Amino acid sequence: MQSQRILSIKTPVGPPIEIIRHTFSSQLPKPAKRVSLVAGLHGDELEGLYICHQLIETLKKLEAENAIKGEVHIYPAANPQALDAGTRLWPFFSIDINRTFGEKNTPFLASKVSRTLFEDLRSHSDLVVDFHASNLHLIELPQIRIIQGFEKKLVPLAELCNVDLIWVHPHAEIFESTLGYNLNKAKIPTLVIETGICLRIHKTYCNQIVSGILNLLQKTGTIKSVEPLTEVAMPKLVQPKNVAMVQAAHAGLFIKQVEVGKTLNKGEKIGDLIDPVQGQVLEEIRSPCSGLLFTLREHPLTGKGAPLARIASEESQ
């Protein structure tokens, strides 16, 4: 493994801002495939860091066995300032670094960091995987999110990654400043994996994705493992019209009665929305359709309209 600082900027106080790229290379004159793995764009999303840690351990063993036939580049901490602070946003200016890609001539340091990362990925990648976790309110099943327009190229790759579902999103302007959108627009296939919840590590989900990434590397010819890999499951492909959103009709406390990953029947109870001060059940939360519960609220305190669940419906909505 070779490590390189692709960015190092001195700061007035404390350590410099540095982004490290770890590279595993083959001895072949021409690499079979160049795959890059990115984590930590949001400083409170720790699942990707743990996934990268596990992959680095495995790739070191494969490197010693001369089993790496392409190149694997790992960027385990793409937003070091936010990671040091344990916050989603870039400290001091509250900038979401994953909303600064594609910008030009902006004076912010965060934008310089994102431009450097983007150019390095574009120069070293044939395929990119961008790891994310959910926010503090929701827990997510391991999933890959694809923007409509890119699905023809990305779905076959996503099916190799051992996630529970592939969610195709309708295009929206908010995606146009993200790393994944801009790399895909630059003709570099990029998969955005979302799993778990921020500020925590769900080891079962992480292990599932590690198996998927190793399968992806194997199937693309990037590695050639002597030992058989864990067999991966075919994910559920979910179109926008097949996603049912459940939202709170009142402010209150959401008390869940099921766990994410459950296959629900239409009308099945998901939980209660309660008023603890008055001792009332404000609303019984029931599934509007049959399908896979792939998002569930973990933070009990809700406001009116807050998301409580997302269900991959068996029927068109």
C-alpha positions, 0 to 999 in steps of 0.5 A: 500500500502506498499513501499520498497526501493529495491536499495539505493546507496549513491552518492558523491553529491546529494541524493542517487540512490533509486528504490522504489517498491509499493506493493498492496497485498490481504489478501488471503493466496496465491495470485491469480496472481503477476503482476508488472508494470515498468516505467521510464527506460528512464528518458525522457519517462513520460507517464508511470509515469503518468499511474502508478500515476493513477493506484496507485490512483485506487488501493488504492481505491480497496485495501480499498474495499478488491478487490485485490485478487493477488499482484500488484507491481509498480516500477514507477521510475526505472531509477531515475538518468535519471529521475532527469536529464530529459534525456533518458540515464543514466547521466555522462556515457550516458548509456541506462539502457534498453541495460544493462540487461543480462550483467554479471560482468560489473563494471558500476553502471547502470548495478548494478541497472539493475541487482537489478531491474531484480532480484526483478522483477523475484522474485515477478512477474508472469506477467510484463508490461514495459511502454515506450514512443517514442523518441522526433521525433515520436509519437506512437499510444498505442501499444504493441511490441512483439518479434517473438518467444514469441507471442504465450504466449503474444498475448492473454495477450496483447489483454486485454490491450486496445491498438490500435495494437500489433506489432510483431517484428522480432528478432534482437540482439539489443533486447537481452539486454532489460528488456522485452526480458530477462524477457520473456527468464526467462519464465516471460511473459512481455508486452512492451507498447509504447505510445505517445512521450517523454517529454510530457504526452498524457492524452488520450493515458494514460487513454486508457492504464490505462483502459487496465491495469485494465482490464488485472488485472481483467481478470487475477484474480489479482483484482475483481472490484465491478464496471464494467470496461470500455470495451476494444477494440480488437487491430490490430495484425500486423506482420513484413511483414505488416509494411510499413516504410516511410522515407525522401528522402531529408533533410528538414522540414516535414510538416504533413497534417494528424494525427496519428491514421488515416486510410489511403488510398494508395496514400493519402497525409501524408505531405510535405517535404520542403526546407524553405530556397529555398521555394521549396517542395522537396517531397510530402509524400504519403502513399505507402499502405492502412492501419492504420497510427500508427507512425508519425514524430512530430519533423519537422527537418529531415535528409535524410533517417529519419523515417516519418511514419509507416503504418500497411498495409492491404496487405502484403508488 
